[in-house]
Amino acid sequence: MKKFFYNLRKYYKYAIYSAKAELKSEVADSYLNWLWWVIEPLCFMLIYTFVFGVVFPNNEKYFASFVFIGLTAWDFFNRMINGSVKLIINNRDLVTKVYIPKYILLLSKSFTYVFKMGISFLIAIALMIFQHVPFTWHMLFFIPIFIVLYIVTFGIGLLLMHFGVTLNDLGNLTNIGLKMVFYLSGVFYNISAKLSSRPTLCFLLLRANPIAFCMNELRKVFLEQKLPSFEGLGIWLIIGILLCMIGVHVIHKNENSYAKVI
């Protein structure tokens, strides 16, 4: 890990520059420019709110904000996981011509996803104001929750980035897995309320799935004015750090062979 932190200090400027360049390129040929970063999550929120709030009535309090907070957390997780699988292969020109620690590629990508997540959270706050959600000091705990979510997702992404070089079907398997996780994560329903009669299943869905856990904790601090589960955050923080350590070790061990494989 000493080499990891040394490379972070050495290449963080490249990661930031690369993230800025990617964000600019995304909207370079668009008439609406950066407004797409607002329109896209807002449209998804409206669709899910209509479907699960009107077509299939839902009694969840502050339902639009409930959905939007879930979508914001899920979108970050989904982008990171999906984007990591083919990241080395998609950057073969860079990987084969110059040396750069491969996890810096994922770090740079993550900056773009964090930026978009920040925009979505600003929209969520505006929506909460519109719905008259009480603002309390509990909301400050979104910071440790996001840190845990980022570390766990980054760790998973490192492993997928490594195995994505040699396993051609990993992208398809990841898409299938993410679709299943999406519906089991409570993006548009309250797991605790829907499965109150099945506490064991409820516990497994909320505790064994990091995105479902973080999503639930974000809703607690934003919408329910409650403290997060510090025990759960601590457990997932440890798991996330271990995943990052394993991922960094695997990439350091194999990064010289990536250029030959791709």
VENLINJO-V946968 format. One record per pair of residues at least 12 apart in sequence whose ideal C-beta (glycine too) atoms are under 10 Angstrom apart, sorted by the first residue. I is the first residue (numbers start at 0). J is the second residue. Records with the same first field share a line. If there is no record, write none. Layout:
I: J ; J
This chain:
0: 240 ; 243 ; 244 ; 247 ; 248 ; 251
2: 100 ; 247 ; 248 ; 251
3: 100 ; 102 ; 243 ; 244 ; 246 ; 247 ; 248 ; 250 ; 251
4: 247
5: 100
6: 99 ; 100 ; 102 ; 103 ; 106 ; 247 ; 251
7: 100 ; 102 ; 103 ; 106
9: 99 ; 100 ; 103
10: 99 ; 100 ; 102 ; 103 ; 104 ; 106 ; 107
11: 103 ; 106 ; 107 ; 110
13: 99 ; 103 ; 104 ; 106 ; 107
14: 99 ; 102 ; 103 ; 104 ; 105 ; 106 ; 107 ; 108 ; 109 ; 110
15: 106 ; 107 ; 110
16: 107 ; 110
17: 90 ; 93 ; 99 ; 103 ; 104 ; 106 ; 107 ; 108 ; 110 ; 111
18: 106 ; 107 ; 108 ; 109 ; 110 ; 111 ; 112 ; 113 ; 114
19: 107 ; 110 ; 111 ; 114
20: 107 ; 111
21: 107 ; 108 ; 110 ; 111 ; 114
22: 36 ; 110 ; 111 ; 114 ; 115
25: 111 ; 115
33: 118
36: 114 ; 115 ; 117 ; 118 ; 119 ; 122
37: 115 ; 118 ; 119 ; 121 ; 122
39: 74 ; 115 ; 118 ; 119
40: 67 ; 70 ; 71 ; 74 ; 115 ; 116 ; 118 ; 119 ; 120 ; 122 ; 123
41: 67 ; 70 ; 119 ; 122 ; 126
43: 66 ; 67 ; 70 ; 71 ; 73 ; 74 ; 119 ; 186
44: 63 ; 64 ; 66 ; 67 ; 68 ; 69 ; 70 ; 71 ; 119 ; 122 ; 123 ; 126 ; 187
45: 63 ; 66 ; 67
46: 66 ; 70 ; 187
47: 62 ; 63 ; 65 ; 66 ; 67 ; 69 ; 70 ; 186 ; 187
48: 62 ; 63 ; 64 ; 65 ; 66 ; 67 ; 70 ; 126 ; 187
49: 63
50: 66 ; 187
51: 65 ; 66 ; 186 ; 187 ; 188
52: 65 ; 66 ; 187
55: 187 ; 188
57: 187 ; 188 ; 189 ; 192 ; 193
58: 189 ; 192
59: 187 ; 188 ; 189 ; 192 ; 193 ; 218 ; 222
60: 130 ; 132 ; 189 ; 222 ; 223
61: 126 ; 127 ; 130 ; 131 ; 132 ; 133 ; 218 ; 221 ; 222 ; 223
62: 130 ; 187 ; 188 ; 189 ; 222
63: 123 ; 126 ; 127 ; 129 ; 130
64: 123 ; 124 ; 125 ; 126 ; 127 ; 128 ; 129 ; 130 ; 132 ; 218 ; 221 ; 222
65: 130 ; 132 ; 185 ; 186 ; 187 ; 188 ; 189 ; 214 ; 218 ; 221 ; 222 ; 223
66: 123 ; 126 ; 186 ; 187 ; 188
67: 119 ; 120 ; 122 ; 123 ; 124 ; 125 ; 126 ; 127
68: 119 ; 120 ; 123 ; 124 ; 126 ; 127 ; 141 ; 186 ; 214 ; 215 ; 217 ; 218 ; 220 ; 221 ; 222
69: 123 ; 184 ; 185 ; 186 ; 187 ; 188 ; 189 ; 210 ; 211 ; 214 ; 215 ; 217 ; 218
70: 119 ; 123 ; 186 ; 187 ; 214
71: 115 ; 116 ; 117 ; 118 ; 119 ; 120 ; 121 ; 122 ; 123 ; 214 ; 217
72: 116 ; 119 ; 120 ; 141 ; 144 ; 145 ; 148 ; 184 ; 186 ; 210 ; 211 ; 213 ; 214 ; 215 ; 216 ; 217 ; 218
73: 177 ; 180 ; 181 ; 184 ; 185 ; 186 ; 187 ; 210 ; 211 ; 213 ; 214
74: 112 ; 115 ; 116 ; 119 ; 186
75: 109 ; 112 ; 113 ; 115 ; 116 ; 117 ; 119 ; 120 ; 145 ; 148 ; 149 ; 152 ; 210 ; 213
76: 112 ; 116 ; 148 ; 149 ; 151 ; 152 ; 155 ; 156 ; 177 ; 180 ; 181 ; 184 ; 209 ; 210 ; 211 ; 213 ; 214
77: 112 ; 152 ; 174 ; 177 ; 178 ; 180 ; 181 ; 210
78: 108 ; 109 ; 111 ; 112 ; 115 ; 116 ; 152 ; 156
79: 105 ; 108 ; 109 ; 112 ; 113 ; 116 ; 148 ; 149 ; 151 ; 152 ; 153 ; 155 ; 156 ; 159
80: 152 ; 155 ; 156 ; 159 ; 173 ; 174 ; 176 ; 177 ; 180 ; 210
81: 156 ; 159 ; 170 ; 173 ; 174 ; 177
82: 104 ; 105 ; 108 ; 109 ; 111 ; 112 ; 156 ; 159 ; 160
83: 102 ; 104 ; 105 ; 108 ; 109 ; 152 ; 153 ; 155 ; 156 ; 157 ; 158 ; 159 ; 160 ; 161 ; 162 ; 163 ; 173 ; 246
84: 156 ; 159 ; 160 ; 162 ; 163 ; 164 ; 166 ; 169 ; 170 ; 171 ; 172 ; 173 ; 174
85: 159 ; 160 ; 163 ; 164 ; 167 ; 169 ; 170 ; 173
86: 101 ; 102 ; 104 ; 105 ; 107 ; 108 ; 156 ; 157 ; 159 ; 160 ; 161 ; 163 ; 164
87: 101 ; 104 ; 105 ; 160 ; 161 ; 163 ; 164 ; 250 ; 254 ; 257 ; 258 ; 260 ; 261
88: 160 ; 163 ; 164 ; 167 ; 170 ; 257 ; 260 ; 261
89: 104 ; 163 ; 261
90: 104 ; 107 ; 108 ; 257 ; 261
91: 164 ; 257 ; 258 ; 260 ; 261
92: 261
94: 164 ; 254 ; 257 ; 258 ; 260 ; 261
95: 257 ; 258 ; 259 ; 261
96: 258
98: 254 ; 255 ; 258
99: 254
100: 247 ; 250 ; 251 ; 254
101: 157 ; 160 ; 161 ; 164 ; 247 ; 250 ; 251 ; 253 ; 254 ; 257
102: 153 ; 156 ; 157 ; 160 ; 161 ; 243 ; 246 ; 247 ; 250 ; 251 ; 254
104: 160
105: 152 ; 153 ; 156 ; 157 ; 159 ; 160 ; 246 ; 250
106: 153 ; 156 ; 157
108: 156 ; 160
109: 149 ; 152 ; 153 ; 156
112: 149 ; 152
113: 145 ; 149
116: 145 ; 148 ; 149
117: 145
120: 141 ; 145 ; 217 ; 221
123: 217 ; 221
124: 138 ; 221
127: 221 ; 222
130: 222
132: 221 ; 222 ; 223 ; 224
133: 222 ; 223 ; 224
134: 221 ; 224
135: 220 ; 221 ; 223 ; 224 ; 225
136: 220 ; 224
137: 219 ; 220 ; 221 ; 222 ; 223 ; 224 ; 225 ; 226 ; 227
138: 217 ; 220 ; 221 ; 222 ; 224
139: 220
140: 216 ; 217 ; 219 ; 220 ; 221 ; 225 ; 226 ; 227 ; 229 ; 232
141: 213 ; 216 ; 217 ; 220 ; 221 ; 227
142: 220
143: 216 ; 220 ; 227 ; 229 ; 232 ; 233 ; 236
144: 212 ; 213 ; 214 ; 215 ; 216 ; 217 ; 219 ; 220 ; 221 ; 227 ; 228 ; 231 ; 232 ; 235
145: 213 ; 216 ; 217
146: 232 ; 236 ; 239
147: 209 ; 212 ; 213 ; 216 ; 227 ; 231 ; 232 ; 233 ; 234 ; 235 ; 236 ; 237 ; 238 ; 239 ; 240
148: 209 ; 210 ; 212 ; 213 ; 214 ; 216 ; 217 ; 232 ; 235 ; 239
149: 213 ; 239
150: 209 ; 235 ; 236 ; 237 ; 238 ; 239 ; 240 ; 241 ; 242 ; 243
151: 209 ; 210 ; 212 ; 213 ; 235 ; 236 ; 238 ; 239 ; 240 ; 241 ; 242 ; 243
152: 209 ; 210 ; 213 ; 239 ; 242
153: 239 ; 242 ; 243 ; 246 ; 247
154: 209 ; 238 ; 239 ; 240 ; 241 ; 242 ; 243 ; 244 ; 245 ; 246 ; 247
155: 173 ; 209 ; 238 ; 239 ; 242 ; 243 ; 246
156: 242 ; 243 ; 246
157: 242 ; 243 ; 244 ; 245 ; 246 ; 247 ; 248 ; 249 ; 250
158: 242 ; 243 ; 245 ; 246 ; 249 ; 250
159: 172 ; 173 ; 246
160: 246 ; 249 ; 250 ; 257
161: 245 ; 246 ; 247 ; 249 ; 250 ; 252 ; 253 ; 254 ; 257
162: 249
164: 250 ; 253 ; 254 ; 256 ; 257 ; 258 ; 260 ; 261
165: 253 ; 256 ; 257 ; 260 ; 261
177: 210
180: 208 ; 209 ; 210 ; 211
181: 210
183: 203 ; 204 ; 207 ; 208 ; 210 ; 211
184: 204 ; 205 ; 208 ; 209 ; 210 ; 211 ; 212 ; 213 ; 214 ; 215
185: 201 ; 204 ; 205 ; 208 ; 210 ; 211 ; 214 ; 215 ; 218
186: 210 ; 211 ; 214
189: 215 ; 218
190: 202 ; 204 ; 205 ; 208 ; 211 ; 212 ; 214 ; 215
191: 204 ; 205 ; 215
205: 228 ; 231
206: 228 ; 230 ; 231 ; 234 ; 235
209: 231 ; 234 ; 235 ; 238 ; 239 ; 242
212: 227 ; 228 ; 231 ; 232 ; 234 ; 235
213: 227 ; 231 ; 232 ; 235
215: 227 ; 228 ; 231
216: 228 ; 229 ; 231 ; 232 ; 235
